[in-house]
């Protein structure tokens, strides 16, 4: 019964989304006003009725419809209804997984009665239908939050921009709802009920996997909000300073959510795949990376638009494209174009509805963009040596990186379609193509915060950046002398990481100690920095730390593969592992061979590590679970394999120096984004309308 209720709620959600799209559409409002408004003036000489203008503030002139739609309080009725219906549908689906309702094929395909409760809940987010429903719920939440943000200007009589935004969001909710019902309706029942399910993919039985999906779809929903704001701005010719200010928080929030999903995915690859790496460059990972790369490109252009009202067309283009690549990435990972990936559960259905919806929505969006480009204008030009120029180049290079990732993702598909032979594109391709783009991007990233708006002088830039240049050069020389046989790529990576870090800290120091002759203290200057500057500095420092950690771990990584017997010691870096043997244990829904290692550092015991080989009888799948020790100077990554011909156990040990810097850098970037959002919300709640710059 709950499944039928959820199905009905999903249908009503689609209908309500259509209703929101229509009721807030300017065409519907004009025609409704003409239908219900009393005629107060005769027809014009051209034969057309003289109807009240959209900006007419006389509420009585709008007749009976105005009190229904125009009041700001009524603005929330449809978004609240859509969110409640989405939560009801999601709750019904979660209940079906919790109680193991095998009358639903979506439950049968990815769950089993022996699957732990937490993973049964997580399984509701992995199938096509469950993931799409989660996306719909996240989108309905963004819909309500945007209605709340635009409540002051969204009445019938004052602002078409807000009404257009909500109308477009209603359209997106309706389209994705129809796609969910067509491609993978999660509430369809079968007449022949199986005794049990097929079981969940063992690689998805992970707490991090359960946490990743909500962040992913919250990020995509935030991009949908940006998309709606962009189209509304194009319709109303409002790609201006106010538009840039409105979309700022949504861009940062989407980037933070997608970044959290990427960090979780990277750590899962690092800990689950037992190969010591943290990015595999497969379709699932690249589909996350594409919108995450374009979001900061959009954020940089948005800042230029807000400050100088330039780069209007480029900002609007990125506002559309960021959601486009995210939507297309979802299609790639959910369709059967690629072999099934460990990150997804490919059901025996197609995703043609998702592709058709993608084509219709973005064909219309890019057509509107094409029609509106000539009307936008670009404002006054800026000089080549200026902050605007640096931020524009940053956004262009980020877009180029995203284009390379997209080409590397779809190239195997195109070549397989032409030749009929499957191929893969791995890390060497991305390294060779991306390094020439990433290096100048990192070099320019340190300059942008130190440049002045509109115009700057080279000699002044050199004076401000000389300390950062000297310190980064010293870092490169020290590392190259200390490790004479290093390859140039990691060495350059460490040097540029030092360049970004020292430039950010130097700029912060200069701002804290500015104008001492005026009696300003560093504490007063700290208050004047503003949340935007602090969040930007944290994000840039986080990226520098991540690059330094990734480069150092690739330089000094040690891998040891041995055939070990009980009591044997294995040396890796400053650590010594003593192999104690393997025990046969039973898990909740699996059997495991668990090895025991005692970890020593300088002959002192530190901890015990327990890598495993698990066997899941329901799926007949065997997985290898590595165990990792996170030390202060690096990570020790231990995994075991089968017995070899001599009776020993194959043991693989990776020592990765400075690997904690990678996770710390990711965390710093996310903290920077969260700091910006939280301070903005707090300041707005305390003093509405206060500037957060």
N, C-alpha and C positions, 0 to 999 in steps of 0.2 A: 504493500500500500504506500509506503514512504517513497518507493521508486517512482510510482505513478504521480505522486505529489511533486516530486522533484522534476519529473518530466513536464508536468503542467506548469511549474514555476519557470522552467527554462523557456517554454513556449510563450508564456506571458512576458518574460523578460525581453524576448525578441519583439513582441508587439509593443511593449512600452518603449523600447528603444526607437522603434519606428515612429511612435507617437511623439517622442521628444524631438526626433529629427524633423518632423513635420510641423509641430506646434511652435518651435522656435525658429523655423525657417522664415526669412523675410518675405518670401513669396506668399506663404500661407498667411502670415500676419496681415499683409496688405490686402489680400483677397478677402480675409475674414472681416477686416475693418470695413471694407467696401460693402460687404454683405449685411453687416449688422449695424453700421453707423447710420444715423439719420442724415438725410441730405440737407445741408444748410445753404448751399449755393447752387445756382443754375449751372448747366453744362457750359463748358468753355466753347469758344468759337470753333475750336477744332473738333468738337463733338465728344470730348472726353470729360467725364465727371471730375469735378475738382474735389478730390478727397483730401482729408487731413494729412499733413506731412508727417513723416516718421518722427521728426523732432518737435512736433507740436506738443506743448505741455498741457493742453487743455484736456483733462481726463474725460469730461463729459462728451467731448466730440468723438470719442472712440466708441461710444455706445456700450452695449452690454458685455462685449468681450474683454474690454480693458481691465475691469476689476478682476477678471479670472486669471489673466496671464501677466498683467503688468506689475502686480504687486511683488516686491522682492521676496515676501514670505512664500508666495506660490512658486517661486523659482526652484525650491527644494523638493517639491512634491514628487515630480517624476524621477529625479536622481535618487531620492530616498527609496522610492518604490522599486527602482531597478536594482539597487544594492540589496534590499531585503529579499527580493526574488532570487538574486544570485546566491546569497547566503543560504537560502532555503534549498536551492538545487544542490549546492555544494555539500550542505549538511546531509541531504538524502543520499548522495553518492558516498560520502564518508561512512554513513551508517551501513550501506550495503557492503563495503569492504570490511568493516568492523565485525559484522555478524556473519560474514562469508556467505552472501546471497548469491549462490551460483546459478540462479535463474538469469542473471545478467552476464552476457558473454565477456564484458569488460572486466568483471571480477574473476571469471573463470580463467581468462588468459594470463593474468599476472598475479594471482594470489592462490593461497592454499590454506587449508584449515590449520596446518602446523606452523604457518608463518607467524613470527612474533607480532604482537599487536601494533607496535610502533611502525614496523615495516608494512603492515597491512594499510595503515593510515598513509604512509608514504607512497604506497602503490597507487593510491587514488590520484596522484599527480603525474605518474609516468605514462599511462596510455594516452593515445591521441585524444580521446574524449575527455579524460580527466584533466589533462594538461590544458586543453582549450577551455574547459569550464573554469579552471583556476585563472586563466588569462581574462576571461569574462568578468569574474568577480573582482580581480585587481583593477580592470578597466572601469567597472561600475564605482569602485572606491575613488578612483581619480576623477571620475565624472562628478561625484558629489563634492569632493574637495575643490574642484575648479569652480563649481557653482557657488560654493561658499566664498572663494577668493574674489569672484566677479560679482558678488551680490550687490555691491554698491552702485555698479554701473550697468547692471543687466536688466533693469526695468524696461518696459516696452517703449517708454517715451524718451529714453536718454541715449542708448548705446546699442548699435547693431552688432558691434564686435563681440560682445559677450553672448548675445543670442546666437550668432553664427557659430561660435565655439561650441556651445552646448548642442546645437543642431548637428554639427559634424560628429561630435562624440556619440550622440544618439545613433547616427548612421553607422559608425564603426561598431557599436554594440550590436546593432541589428545584423550587420554583415557577418561578424564573427559568430553570433548566435546561430544564424542560418548555416554557416559553415560547420559548426559543431553538430547540428542536427543532421546534416547531409553526410558528412565524412565519417563521423564516429560518434553517433548518438550513444551516450553512456547509459541510457535508461531503457534501451531495447531489451526485451525478454525473449527467452527461448522456450519452446514447449517441452523439449526433452532436457531434463535437468541432469547434469553430470553429478556423479557422486562426490567429486572434489575437483579442485582447480589444477592448472598446470604448474603453479608455483611461480614465485617472483624470481627474476633474474638475480642470481647470487651477488653479482657485482653491484646491484642496486640496493642490497640489504646493508645500508650504511646510514648512520645518522646524518652525516654531512650531505648525502644525496637527498635526504628528506628536507633538509634546510635549504638546499640550493634552489629548488624549484620555485618557492615563493619569491625569493629575491629576483630570480630571472624574470618572472612574469610581472612583478611589480615594476621592474625597470622598463620592460616593454610597454606596460600600461602608461608609465610616465612619458615615454616617447610618443605614445598616442596623444597624450595631452598637449605636448609640444606641436605635434602634427596638426591638431585641431586649432590651436592658437595661430599657427602659421597660415593655414587656409583661411581662417577668419580675417587675419590681417591682410591677406591678398584680396579677399572679397571686398573689404572695406577700405582698401588702400591705406592700411594702418601699420606698415612695417616701419615703426618709428621708435623713439626713445621709450615711450610707455610700453610698447609691445616687448621690447628687449628686457625691460625691468620685470614685466609679468612672467616671462618665460625663464628667468634666471634660476629661481629655486627649483623649477621642474627639471631643468637640465642637470643641475647638480645632484638632485635626488635620484634621477634615473641613472646617472653615472655611478653614484655610490652603490645603488642596488645591483647594477650590472657588475661593478667591480667586486662586490662581495661574492656574487655568484662565480666570477672568474677565480677569485682567491680560493674559494671552496673547491672548485673544480681542479685547480692546480694542485692543491694539497691532496685531493683524492687520487689524482694521477701519481703523485709522489709516493703516497703510502700504499695504494692498492695494487699498482701495476708491477711492483717488485723489480723495477728496472733502474731506479735511482734518478729518473728524470722527473720534470714537473710540468712539461708542456709537450703534447704529442702531435699537435698540428692536424688533428683529424676534424671531420666535419662538425661534430658536436662542439668542440672547443672553438673553432673558427667562427661558428655562428654566434657565439658569445662575444668574441673579440671585435667583430665588425661594428656593431652599434657602440661598443665601449670606446672604440677609437674615434668615431665620428662625434660622439657627445662632447669631448673637450674641444674638438675643432669648432663645433657650434658654440661652445661656451666662450671661446676666444673672440669669435666674430660678433657674438652678442654683446660683449664688452665694448668692442669698437663701435657698434651701432648705438649703444646707450650713451657713449661719451661724445661721439662726433656725428652720429646719424649718417654714417657711410657703410659700405658693404651690405646694403639692403638685400640685393638680389642673391648674393652668396649666402647670407644668413638664411633667407627663405628657402633656398635650394637645400641647404643642410638640414633645415627643420623638417623637410619632407623626406629626404634621403635617409636620415638616421633611422626613422621607423621602417622605411622600405627595406633596408638591409636586415633589420631585426626580424621583420615578417618573413622575408625570403629565407633567412637562416632557420626559422622555425619550420618552414616548409621542407627545407633540405633534410633536417634531422628527423622529421616525422614521416617523410615519404619513403617509398621503396626504391628510390633512385640509387642509393648507396647500400652496401651490405649493412646488415644490422649492426649497430654500434652498442658498446656496453652502456652508453649513457642513456639510451632510449629503449623503449619496448615497442617494436614495430608490429602492429597488429595486422591481420590479413585483410586490410582494406587499403584504399588509395586515399590520397589527399588532393584530389582534383578540385574539390570545393575551395580549399585553402589557396590553391594556385589561381583559380578563377577570381576569387575575391581579391587577391593581391593585384591581379591585372586590372580589374575594374576600378578599384580604389585609387591606385597610383597612376593609372592612365588619366583619370579625371584630375588628379592632383597636379600632375606635371603639365597637363593641358592648361589648367588655371594658372600655373606659374608662368608658362610661356605667354599667355595672354596678358599677364600683369607686369611683365618685366619692364616694358616700355613706359608704363605709368609710374613706376616706383621712383626712378631717379636715384642717383648715388650721392647726393649732397656735394659738399665741397671736397676737393681732392686733398690728400695728405702727401707729405714729402716721403722720399725713399728712406731717409734716415729718420725714423720716428717709431714710436711704440705701435702705432696702427699698422705700419708696414711689417714689423716683426711679428705681430700677432696674426696678421693675414698670412704670412709665409708659414707660420706654425700650423695654421689650420689647413693650408694647402698640402703640406707634407704629411700631416695626419691623414688627410683624405687619400693621398697617394699610397700610404701604407695600407689603408683599408682596401684600396683597389687591388693591390698586390695580393693581399690575403684572399680576397674574393676570387681573383683569377686562379690562384693556386687551389682553391676549393672546388671550383666548377670545371677547371681544365680536365681533370681525369674523366669527368662525366661526358664532356664533349668529345674527347678523344676516343673513349669507349664506344660512343654512339657512331663515330666515323669508322673506326677500325675493328670494332667488336672485341678488342682485347682490353681487359682491365689493367689499369696502372695506378700507382699511388704517387703522391707528391709529398715528400717528407721534409725534415728540417734543413737539409743542405740547400734546397731550392730557396727557402725563405731566408736563410742566412745570407746567401750570395746576393739576392735581390734587395733585401731590406736594409742591409748594412749601409749601402751608399745613401739611403734616404734617412735612416735613423741618426747617423753620425752628425750631419749638418743640423738636423732638428734639435739634437741635444746641445750642440754648440750655440745655436740661436736661442734656445730656451733660457740660458743664463743671461742673455742680453736684454730680453724683453722687459723684465721688471725695472731695469736700471735706465731705460730709455724714457725720454720725455714725450708727451703727446704732441702731435702735429709736426714738430720739427726738433731735431737735435743736432749737435756738432760732434764730429769724430774725435776731436781732441778732448772734449769733455767726457765722451764715453770711455776713451782710453784711460783718463785719469780715474774714473770711477771703477773701472774693471781691472786695474793693474795689479791690485793685491790678489784677486782671484786667479788671474793668469799666472802670477809667480808661484802661488801655492800649488796650483794644479800641475805646473811644469815640474816643480820639485817632487811631487808625488810620482809622476811618470818616470823621472830619472831615478828615483830611489828604487822603484819596483823593477825597472829594466836592468839596473846594476845588480840588484840583489838576486834576480832570476834572469840570467843573461840569455837563456835559450827560449824565452817566451815568444809565442806567435804574436803578430802585431794586433790582431783584432781584439783579444781580451785586454791587452795593454792599453789600447786606445779607449776601450770601454771604461777601464778604471780611471784613466786620465780625464775623460769627459764627465764621469760621475763626480770626481773631485772638483772639476770646473763648475758644475751646477751647484754642488754643495757649498763651495767657498764663495761663489757669486751670491747665492741666496743669503748666506750668513753675513757677508760683507755689506750687502744692501740693507739688511736688518740692522746691523751695527750703525751704519751711516744714518738711518732714520731715527734710531734711538738717541743719537748724540747731535742731532741737527740744531742749529741756531743757539749754540751755547751763549753767544753774546747777548741774546735777548732774555737770558735767565731761565730758559726752559730746561727742566730736568729730564733725565731719561725716563722717569716714571710718568711724567706728563706726556712725553712722546709715545710711550707704550700705549696709553689710552687713545692717542690720536691715530694709531696704526689702522684700526678698523678691522672688523671680522673678515672682510674680503682679502685684505693683504695677508692676514695671519693664515687663513685657510689656503691661499695660493702658495705661501711659503712652505707650509707643512706638506702640501702635495708635491711641490718641486723637490724638497729635501727627501721625501719618501721615495720618489722616482730615482734620485741619485743613490740612495741607500740600496734600493732594489738592484740597480744596474751594477753597483760595486759588488754586491753579494753574488749575483749571477755570474759576473766575470771572474771573480776570485774562485768560486766553486768549480768553474770549468777549467781554470788554470791548474789548481792544486788538488783536483779530485783524485782519489786513489780507489782503485777497484781490485779486489782480491777474490778469486774464485778457487776454492780448494775442495778436495774430497776429504771430509773430516770424519774422525772417529771419536768416540767418547773419551774425554780427557785431553783432547788435542787443543792447542792454543793457536789463535790466528791474530796476527799483528796488522793493524790498519791505522796509520797516522799515529797519534799519541796513545791510542787505545789498544788493549789486548783483550781478546775474547776467548773464553774457555768454553768449549763445547761439552755439554753434559749428557747429551743423548736426546731421544725422541720418546714422547709419551702418547698413547692412544686415548683420546677423550671424546666425550659425546657432548655436542652443543644442543641448543634448543631445537633446531631443525637440520642439523648437520653433524657429521663425524669429522674429527680433526686429528692430524698428526702434529703435535706441538713440540717444537724443539726448545731446549733451555740453554741459554748462554749466560755466563757470568762475565760482566764487563769490568775490566780493571783499567785504571789510569795511574801510571807511576807506581805500579804494584799494589795499589790500594783499590779494594772493591768499590764499585760505584753503584751498580744496579744489576738487575737481571732482565734479559730480553727474551721474548717468547714468540718468534715467528712461527707461522702455521701453514699447513696444507689442508684445506677444508674440502670435504666432499658433501655435496648436496644431493641426496638420493632422489628427491622429487624431480629435479631437472636432469640428474645424471651429470652434473658439472663439477669440476674440480677447480678451486681457486687457490692462489698463493697470497697469503697475508704477511706482508713484511712488518717488522717491528723497528721502531726508530728511537734512538736516543738523541735528544736535543741538548747538546752541550753548549757551553758559553762560547766556544771557539769553532763549533761546527756540528754537523749531524753525522751520526753513524747509522747506516741503513742496512739492515740484515734480513736476508731471505734465504729460504732453504728450497732444495729441489728433491728429486728422487734419488734413490741409491744408484751408484754406478756399478760397473762390473766387478770392482774389487771389494764391494760391500760397504764402502764409505758413503756418507751423505754429502751431496753437493751443496756447498754453502757459498753464497755470494754476499760480499761485504763491500759497501760503498762508504768511503769517508769523504764528506763534502764540507770543506772548510767555509766558514762565513755563510753557510746556508741559512742560518737564522736571520741574516740581514735581508734575505729575499722576503721572508714572511713579515719581518719588521717594516720593510719599505712599503709593502702592500698595506699594512695596517696604518702606517702614517698617512698614506694617501687617502684612505677611507676616513680617518679621523679628521683630516683637513676638510673633506666634503661635509661630514656630519657637523663639524664646528660651524661652518658657514650656514647650514640650514637651521641649526638649533639657535644660534645667536639671532638670526633673522626672525624666527618665530617668537623668541622671548621678547625682543625689542618691539615687535609689532603688537604683542599682547599688552606690554606695558604702556607703550605710547603709539597708538595707531598713526600710521603715516610717517614714522620716524625713519630717517635714512640709515641704512645699514652698511654704507660704504666706508 
